[in-house]
Amino acid sequence: MTHTLVSLEDIADAAARVRGIARRTPVIPTALPGLFLKCENMQPMGAFKMRGAYNMVAQLPPEVRARGVITYSSGNHGQAVAMAAQLLGAPAVIVMPETAPAVKVEGARAYGAEVLFAGRTSFDRKHRAEAIAASRGLAIVPPFDHEWIVAGQGTVGLEILEQCPDVTTVYVPVGGGGL
């Protein structure tokens, strides 16, 4: 994949797409002066990942969405893709590790997704998802490595700026979540 920088305009466009889907989560003060928390755990499926998943699935051409989407995830992104697909009328397949927590598996299934299992590593899940995508003609919705995912996740930053216009520093947990 060719990587391009995600622009502020890309994030603003994503914000318009996820408006009404993503909750505008509160920013709450902590016991430390000037330190606030953005409560993305209050999103419909419990994590910020639905911002990126919805942004990507919503941008797929209708004929591609109609064939369905697939992702590989140990939990939150899988649930987010399942939710986005359900909202947009697309079939969804989620490839999870054999060790996935039951609550994550049931969460994806509750949104109507077909859940399949593959090994214990990200490579195992990705490899199986790519094979299934090729055989069924499904669109892959990667957990983090795509501009549309990153732009959708970036909408949380716009909200922080709107809610705390004087913010000077934002701490973000670093991982594979595209945030």
C-alpha positions in Angstrom: 0.0 0.0 0.0 1.2 3.5 -0.8 1.0 5.7 2.3 -0.1 9.3 2.0 -0.4 11.9 4.7 -3.9 12.3 6.0 -4.9 16.0 5.8 -7.0 18.1 8.1 -9.5 18.2 5.2 -9.6 14.3 5.1 -10.3 14.3 8.9 -13.0 17.0 8.5 -14.7 15.0 5.8 -14.5 11.9 8.0 -16.1 13.9 10.8 -19.0 14.8 8.6 -19.4 11.1 7.7 -19.3 9.8 11.3 -21.6 12.6 12.6 -24.6 11.0 14.1 -22.9 7.6 14.3 -20.0 8.4 16.6 -21.0 9.9 19.8 -19.4 13.2 20.8 -17.8 11.9 23.9 -17.1 14.1 26.9 -13.8 15.4 27.9 -13.6 15.2 31.7 -11.2 16.8 34.2 -9.0 14.6 36.3 -7.5 15.2 39.8 -4.4 16.6 38.1 -4.9 20.3 37.1 -5.1 20.8 33.4 -5.3 17.1 32.6 -8.5 15.8 31.0 -9.6 12.5 29.6 -11.5 11.9 26.3 -14.1 9.2 27.1 -14.1 7.2 23.9 -15.1 4.2 26.0 -18.6 5.7 25.7 -18.9 5.0 22.0 -21.6 2.6 20.9 -19.3 -0.5 20.9 -17.0 0.9 23.6 -14.0 2.2 21.6 -12.9 4.9 19.3 -12.3 2.3 16.5 -15.8 2.7 15.2 -14.9 6.1 13.9 -12.3 4.7 11.4 -14.3 1.6 10.6 -17.4 3.5 9.7 -15.5 6.1 7.8 -13.9 3.4 5.6 -17.0 1.2 5.1 -19.1 4.3 4.2 -16.6 5.3 1.5 -16.6 2.0 -0.3 -18.6 2.0 -3.6 -22.1 0.6 -3.0 -21.4 -2.5 -5.2 -18.3 -3.3 -3.2 -20.2 -2.8 0.1 -23.0 -5.1 -1.2 -20.5 -7.9 -1.6 -19.3 -7.5 2.0 -16.4 -6.5 4.1 -13.8 -8.5 6.1 -11.3 -7.6 8.8 -8.9 -9.2 11.1 -9.0 -8.1 14.7 -8.7 -9.4 18.2 -11.7 -7.4 19.3 -12.6 -3.8 19.2 -11.9 -3.1 15.5 -13.8 -6.3 14.6 -16.8 -5.1 16.6 -16.5 -1.7 15.0 -16.5 -3.1 11.4 -19.4 -5.3 12.3 -21.3 -2.3 13.6 -20.4 -0.2 10.6 -21.4 -2.9 8.2 -24.7 -3.4 9.9 -25.5 0.3 9.8 -24.6 0.5 6.1 -26.3 -2.8 5.1 -23.2 -4.8 4.3 -22.4 -8.4 5.2 -19.3 -8.6 7.5 -16.8 -11.3 8.3 -14.5 -10.8 11.2 -11.4 -13.0 11.6 -10.4 -13.2 15.3 -7.7 -15.1 17.1 -8.6 -18.5 18.6 -8.0 -16.8 22.0 -10.4 -13.9 21.4 -12.4 -13.0 24.5 -16.0 -14.3 24.3 -17.4 -10.8 24.9 -15.6 -9.5 21.8 -16.8 -12.5 19.7 -20.4 -12.1 20.9 -20.1 -8.4 20.4 -19.3 -8.8 16.7 -21.9 -11.5 16.3 -24.5 -9.2 17.9 -23.9 -6.7 15.1 -24.7 -9.5 12.6 -21.1 -10.5 11.6 -19.8 -13.9 10.7 -16.9 -14.6 13.1 -14.1 -16.9 12.0 -11.0 -17.8 13.9 -7.3 -18.1 12.9 -4.4 -18.8 15.1 -3.1 -16.5 17.8 -1.1 -13.8 15.9 -2.0 -10.8 13.8 -0.2 -12.5 10.9 -2.5 -15.6 11.2 -5.6 -13.4 11.2 -4.5 -11.2 8.3 -3.4 -14.2 6.2 -6.8 -15.9 6.6 -8.7 -12.7 6.0 -6.8 -12.0 2.8 -7.5 -15.5 1.5 -11.2 -15.3 2.3 -11.4 -11.8 0.8 -9.9 -13.1 -2.4 -12.2 -16.1 -2.6 -15.5 -14.3 -1.7 -14.8 -10.9 -3.3 -14.9 -9.0 0.0 -13.3 -5.7 0.7 -10.7 -5.7 3.4 -11.1 -3.1 6.2 -7.6 -3.1 7.9 -7.4 -2.4 11.6 -5.1 0.6 11.2 -3.0 0.7 8.1 -5.2 2.7 5.8 -5.7 6.5 5.2 -9.5 6.2 5.6 -9.1 4.4 9.0 -6.6 7.0 10.2 -8.8 9.9 9.1 -11.8 8.4 10.9 -9.8 7.9 14.1 -8.5 11.5 13.7 -12.0 12.8 14.2 -11.4 12.4 18.0 -8.7 15.0 17.7 -11.0 17.5 16.1 -13.4 17.0 19.0 -10.7 17.6 21.5 -9.8 20.9 19.8 -13.5 21.9 19.8 -14.0 20.9 23.4 -10.7 22.3 24.8 -9.6 25.1 22.4 -6.7 26.0 24.6 -5.2 22.6 24.6 -1.4 22.5 24.1 -0.5 18.9 24.6 -2.5 15.7 23.8 -1.2 12.3 25.0 -2.4 9.4 22.9 -1.8 5.7 23.6 0.3 4.2 20.8 -0.6 0.9 19.3 -2.0 -0.6 16.2 -5.3 1.3 16.4 -4.6 4.0 13.8 -5.1 6.7 16.4 
